[in-house]
């Protein structure tokens, strides 16, 4: 399932990325986000996943605007630095 990921890199740092699968999104979050300080600390590192936007209608996920209501899945960095699925 193709997904849009809304990722908080830390307080005041955010990005939105499209992935071909949930597994690829989680691997990206685990490898390139979890525990890495992007200049504002590592608190609040969270990734929300949504079904991918309808790109044929011109909707794209990006940090300035997303077109989703409620995340289908949330992943967060746990207290010891691991990535865990969180109940939303």
Buried (B, 14 or more C-beta within 10 A) or exposed (E): EBBBBBBBBBBEBBBBBBBEEBEBBBEBBBEEBBEEEBEEEBEBBBBBBBEBBEEEEEBBBEEEEBEBEEBEBBBBBEEEEEBEEBEE
